Amino acid sequence: MGCSAKARWAAGALGVAGLLCAVLGAVMIVMVPSLIKQQVLKSE
């Protein structure tokens, strides 16, 4: 019983980590172009 609970906890932790990675990736995809645009505008 304890083994299956630990496996479930590990799967849950992996799921949460994957979700965080997905959110971070989405934020990067949205933010990076605007940041690059700001840098280009500053340098001109």
DSSP file (Angstrom, degrees, kcal/mol; ACC not computed):
  #  RESIDUE AA STRUCTURE BP1 BP2  ACC     N-H-->O    O-->H-N    N-H-->O    O-->H-N    TCO  KAPPA ALPHA  PHI   PSI    X-CA   Y-CA   Z-CA
    1    1 A M     >        0   0    0      0, 0.0     4,-2.0     0, 0.0     5,-0.2   0.000 360.0 360.0 360.0 -47.2    0.0    0.0    0.0
    2    2 A G  H  >  +     0   0    0      1,-0.2     4,-2.2     2,-0.2     5,-0.2   0.862 360.0  55.5 -60.9 -35.0    2.7    2.5    1.0
    3    3 A C  H  > S+     0   0    0      1,-0.2     4,-2.3     2,-0.2    -1,-0.2   0.921 107.6  47.3 -65.1 -43.9    4.6    1.8   -2.3
    4    4 A S  H  > S+     0   0    0      1,-0.2     4,-2.4     2,-0.2    -1,-0.2   0.869 110.8  52.6 -67.1 -35.3    1.5    2.7   -4.4
    5    5 A A  H  X S+     0   0    0     -4,-2.0     4,-2.4     2,-0.2    -1,-0.2   0.912 110.0  48.3 -64.9 -41.6    1.0    5.8   -2.4
    6    6 A K  H  X S+     0   0    0     -4,-2.2     4,-2.6     2,-0.2    -2,-0.2   0.906 111.3  50.3 -64.8 -40.6    4.6    6.9   -3.0
    7    7 A A  H  X S+     0   0    0     -4,-2.3     4,-2.5     2,-0.2    -2,-0.2   0.903 110.6  49.4 -63.2 -41.1    4.2    6.1   -6.7
    8    8 A R  H  X S+     0   0    0     -4,-2.4     4,-2.5     2,-0.2    -2,-0.2   0.908 110.9  50.0 -64.4 -41.4    1.1    8.2   -6.8
    9    9 A W  H  X S+     0   0    0     -4,-2.4     4,-2.6     2,-0.2    -2,-0.2   0.911 110.9  49.5 -62.7 -42.5    2.9   11.1   -5.0
   10   10 A A  H  X S+     0   0    0     -4,-2.6     4,-2.6     2,-0.2    -2,-0.2   0.914 111.3  49.0 -63.0 -42.9    5.8   10.9   -7.5
   11   11 A A  H  X S+     0   0    0     -4,-2.5     4,-2.4     1,-0.2    -2,-0.2   0.904 112.0  49.2 -63.4 -41.0    3.4   11.0  -10.4
   12   12 A G  H  X S+     0   0    0     -4,-2.5     4,-2.5     2,-0.2    -2,-0.2   0.913 111.0  49.1 -63.8 -43.2    1.6   14.0   -8.9
   13   13 A A  H  X S+     0   0    0     -4,-2.6     4,-2.6     1,-0.2    -2,-0.2   0.915 111.8  49.1 -63.1 -42.7    4.9   15.8   -8.3
   14   14 A L  H  X S+     0   0    0     -4,-2.6     4,-2.7     2,-0.2    -1,-0.2   0.908 110.8  51.0 -61.9 -42.0    5.9   15.1  -11.9
   15   15 A G  H  X S+     0   0    0     -4,-2.4     4,-2.3     2,-0.2    -2,-0.2   0.918 111.4  46.8 -61.8 -44.6    2.6   16.3  -13.2
   16   16 A V  H  X S+     0   0    0     -4,-2.5     4,-2.5     2,-0.2    -2,-0.2   0.912 112.6  50.0 -64.2 -42.4    2.9   19.6  -11.2
   17   17 A A  H  X S+     0   0    0     -4,-2.6     4,-2.4     1,-0.2    -2,-0.2   0.910 111.2  49.2 -62.7 -42.0    6.4   20.1  -12.4
   18   18 A G  H  X S+     0   0    0     -4,-2.7     4,-2.3     2,-0.2    -1,-0.2   0.895 110.3  50.8 -63.1 -40.4    5.3   19.5  -16.0
   19   19 A L  H  X S+     0   0    0     -4,-2.3     4,-2.5     2,-0.2    -2,-0.2   0.919 110.2  49.4 -64.0 -43.7    2.5   22.0  -15.6
   20   20 A L  H  X S+     0   0    0     -4,-2.5     4,-2.8     1,-0.2    -2,-0.2   0.912 110.8  50.3 -61.3 -42.9    4.9   24.6  -14.2
   21   21 A C  H  X S+     0   0    0     -4,-2.4     4,-2.6     1,-0.2    -1,-0.2   0.903 110.4  50.0 -61.6 -41.3    7.3   24.0  -17.1
   22   22 A A  H  X S+     0   0    0     -4,-2.3     4,-2.3     2,-0.2    -2,-0.2   0.915 112.1  47.4 -64.1 -43.3    4.4   24.4  -19.6
   23   23 A V  H  X S+     0   0    0     -4,-2.5     4,-2.5     2,-0.2    -2,-0.2   0.929 112.8  48.7 -64.0 -45.6    3.3   27.7  -18.0
   24   24 A L  H  X S+     0   0    0     -4,-2.8     4,-2.5     1,-0.2    -2,-0.2   0.907 111.0  51.0 -60.9 -41.7    6.9   29.0  -17.9
   25   25 A G  H  X S+     0   0    0     -4,-2.6     4,-2.4     2,-0.2    -1,-0.2   0.914 110.5  48.3 -61.5 -43.6    7.3   28.1  -21.6
   26   26 A A  H  X S+     0   0    0     -4,-2.3     4,-1.9     2,-0.2    -2,-0.2   0.909 111.2  50.4 -64.1 -42.1    4.1   29.9  -22.5
   27   27 A V  H  X S+     0   0    0     -4,-2.5     4,-3.0     1,-0.2     5,-0.2   0.912 110.7  49.7 -62.2 -42.6    5.1   33.0  -20.5
   28   28 A M  H  X S+     0   0    0     -4,-2.5     4,-2.8     1,-0.2    -2,-0.2   0.926 109.1  51.6 -61.2 -45.5    8.5   33.0  -22.3
   29   29 A I  H  < S+     0   0    0     -4,-2.4    -1,-0.2     1,-0.2    -2,-0.2   0.862 116.9  40.5 -60.9 -36.0    6.9   32.6  -25.7
   30   30 A V  H  X S+     0   0    0     -4,-1.9     4,-0.6    -5,-0.2    -2,-0.2   0.894 121.6  40.0 -78.2 -41.1    4.6   35.6  -24.9
   31   31 A M  H  X S+     0   0    0     -4,-3.0     4,-2.4    -5,-0.2     3,-0.3   0.881 101.4  66.7 -80.8 -40.1    7.2   37.8  -23.2
   32   32 A V  H  X S+     0   0    0     -4,-2.8     4,-2.7    -5,-0.2     5,-0.2   0.889  99.4  49.8 -56.4 -48.4   10.4   37.3  -25.3
   33   33 A P  H  > S+     0   0    0      0, 0.0     4,-2.2     0, 0.0    -1,-0.2   0.906 113.3  46.9 -58.6 -40.4    9.1   39.0  -28.5
   34   34 A S  H  X S+     0   0    0     -4,-0.6     4,-2.2    -3,-0.3    -2,-0.2   0.881 112.2  50.5 -68.9 -36.8    8.0   42.1  -26.5
   35   35 A L  H  X S+     0   0    0     -4,-2.4     4,-2.3     2,-0.2    -1,-0.2   0.921 111.0  48.5 -64.8 -43.1   11.3   42.2  -24.6
   36   36 A I  H  X S+     0   0    0     -4,-2.7     4,-2.4     1,-0.2    -2,-0.2   0.904 110.2  52.4 -61.8 -41.4   13.2   42.0  -27.9
   37   37 A K  H  X S+     0   0    0     -4,-2.2     4,-2.3    -5,-0.2    -1,-0.2   0.911 108.9  49.7 -61.8 -42.9   11.0   44.8  -29.3
   38   38 A Q  H  X S+     0   0    0     -4,-2.2     4,-2.3     2,-0.2    -1,-0.2   0.915 110.6  50.1 -61.9 -43.5   11.8   47.0  -26.3
   39   39 A Q  H  X S+     0   0    0     -4,-2.3     4,-2.2     1,-0.2    -2,-0.2   0.906 110.9  49.3 -62.3 -42.0   15.5   46.4  -26.6
   40   40 A V  H  X S+     0   0    0     -4,-2.4     4,-1.2     1,-0.2    -1,-0.2   0.910 111.4  49.1 -64.5 -42.1   15.4   47.3  -30.4
   41   41 A L  H  < S+     0   0    0     -4,-2.3    -1,-0.2     1,-0.2    -2,-0.2   0.881 111.4  50.1 -65.4 -37.8   13.5   50.5  -29.6
   42   42 A K  H  < S+     0   0    0     -4,-2.3    -2,-0.2     1,-0.2    -1,-0.2   0.901 108.8  51.5 -65.7 -41.2   16.0   51.5  -26.9
   43   43 A S  H  <        0   0    0     -4,-2.2    -1,-0.2     1,-0.3    -2,-0.2   0.752 360.0 360.0 -72.3 -23.6   19.0   50.9  -29.1
   44   44 A E     <        0   0    0     -4,-1.2    -1,-0.3    -5,-0.2    -2,-0.2   0.494 360.0 360.0 -79.2 360.0   17.7   53.1  -31.9
